[in-house]
Structure formats: C-alpha cells, structure tokens
Amino acid sequence: MSTLPTEPGFYWAKLKTPSGGTVYGAASGPVQIEPETDETGTVFWASTEWEIVRVNENDPYGDPADPEHFSVDVFGIPVTQWPLDFFWGPKVDARPPANPNTPAMETLNV
C-alpha cells in the first residue's frame, strides 16, 4: 500500500523515522522525550517488523492535507508519531478473527 491513511482506524505500518515529543502530566512538569539510540546511532523505536498502529483524527474539520491532521499511536512509544514517519500497509479489519476456543461475545454477558 504505502499511501498515507485517509481516515482514523487501525493500520499495518512500519515506523521508519521516529519523532520525539513532550509528555505532559508528570508530577515534575512536561518531559521532553526523544527516540532512543545506541552508540552507533541506530534508533530503537524504528520498526523491524510490520505492526498494528492506531491512527487518530486530530481535527475532523481541518484540512486533510495538513501533516498534523492525523496522529499515530504506537504501542510502547510514549509520544505521538506522525503519518509521514511510516511505511504504510493496509487498514486492519475491525473484527478480530474467530477463535474456535473462545466463546462468542454474546455468551460472555458483556
């Protein structure tokens, strides 16, 4: 695929150039966080495998061409990432695959 997402949801993606950012809500105040690297400059946050990420729409009335119209949450990375930071795969189907060993949601009384 490799085209940028055009709607919020879950997608397959590979993080290629991680972004740093600020985390708010710490008792000591805002904390600036940058991608972790080793002594050779290799970035640990970059993906080596395809993973599922969550794409969020920041402003539903804004311009979709704005680079910050969508933001991306990646499991294990504490700061927001941006769509241009990724190689993109297809959107993930909203329904999880059936597992024959798990009872249907209707029988779980949830």
Phi, psi and omega per residue, in radians:
M1 nan -1.405 3.076
S2 1.276 -0.062 3.020
T3 -1.444 2.650 -3.105
L4 -1.174 2.598 3.087
P5 -1.076 2.550 3.129
T6 -2.006 0.030 3.100
E7 -2.688 2.741 3.118
P8 -1.185 2.791 3.116
G9 2.570 -2.899 -3.138
F10 -1.843 2.371 -3.074
Y11 -2.373 2.721 2.920
W12 -1.423 2.363 -3.128
A13 -2.748 2.821 3.018
K14 -2.201 2.120 3.118
L15 -1.323 2.089 -3.093
K16 -1.811 -0.671 -3.129
T17 -2.334 1.555 -3.081
P18 -1.082 2.558 3.076
S19 -1.803 2.525 2.994
G20 -1.485 3.130 3.127
G21 -3.131 -3.047 -3.108
T22 -1.940 2.358 3.053
V23 -1.833 2.185 -3.137
Y24 -1.789 2.788 3.073
G25 1.759 -0.063 3.081
A26 -1.264 2.576 -3.113
A27 -1.018 -0.556 -3.114
S28 -1.526 0.018 -3.117
G29 1.865 -3.071 -3.125
P30 -1.030 2.491 -3.134
V31 -2.146 2.199 3.088
Q32 -1.447 2.244 -3.128
I33 -2.154 2.277 3.109
E34 -1.992 2.707 3.096
P35 -0.979 2.430 -3.137
E36 -1.348 2.434 3.104
T37 -2.319 2.777 3.035
D38 -1.676 -3.056 -3.077
E39 -1.128 -0.330 3.115
T40 -1.593 -0.081 -3.131
G41 1.633 0.033 3.102
T42 -1.183 2.276 -3.113
V43 -1.519 2.136 -3.124
F44 -1.253 -0.511 -3.087
W45 -1.287 -0.315 -3.132
A46 -1.141 2.493 -3.083
S47 -1.385 2.429 2.994
T48 -1.784 -0.306 3.140
E49 -2.291 2.832 3.020
W50 -1.181 2.428 3.100
E51 -2.459 2.824 3.128
I52 -1.560 2.259 3.114
V53 -2.168 2.820 3.131
R54 -1.886 2.183 3.100
V55 -1.725 2.231 -3.126
N56 -1.973 2.502 3.048
E57 -1.627 2.050 -3.076
N58 -1.352 -0.619 -3.108
D59 -2.514 1.739 -3.086
P60 -1.095 -0.307 3.135
Y61 -1.786 -0.006 -3.105
G62 -1.406 -3.105 -3.125
D63 -1.454 2.056 3.131
P64 -1.041 -0.343 3.114
A65 -1.385 -0.228 3.104
D66 -1.123 2.260 -3.099
P67 -1.089 -0.283 3.108
E68 -1.899 0.293 3.075
H69 -1.105 -0.665 3.079
F70 -2.024 2.569 2.990
S71 -2.177 2.872 -3.049
V72 -2.271 2.289 3.033
D73 -1.759 2.283 3.108
V74 -2.102 2.229 3.137
F75 -0.991 2.273 3.095
G76 1.572 -0.133 3.107
I77 -1.945 2.107 -2.986
P78 -1.343 -0.162 -3.110
V79 -2.077 2.703 3.136
T80 -1.059 2.453 3.020
Q81 -1.956 2.916 -3.047
W82 -2.102 2.604 -3.053
P83 -0.932 -0.610 -3.131
L84 -1.214 -0.181 3.138
D85 -1.397 -0.033 -2.949
F86 -2.143 2.748 2.762
F87 -1.628 2.293 -3.033
W88 -1.849 2.433 3.015
G89 -1.925 -2.858 -3.099
P90 -1.322 2.838 3.034
K91 -1.202 2.514 -3.136
V92 -1.474 2.358 3.089
D93 -1.033 2.383 -3.077
A94 -1.170 -0.400 -3.121
R95 -1.629 2.299 3.076
P96 -1.236 2.685 3.100
P97 -1.127 2.601 3.124
A98 -1.188 2.430 3.077
N99 -2.063 2.018 -3.064
P100 -1.110 -0.293 -3.128
N101 -1.637 -0.021 -3.123
T102 -1.963 2.282 3.122
P103 -1.148 2.659 3.104
A104 -1.069 2.639 -3.118
M105 -0.967 -0.584 -3.113
E106 -1.094 -0.540 -3.105
T107 -1.504 -0.089 -3.123
L108 -1.575 -0.123 -3.122
N109 1.009 0.819 3.094
V110 -1.871 nan nan
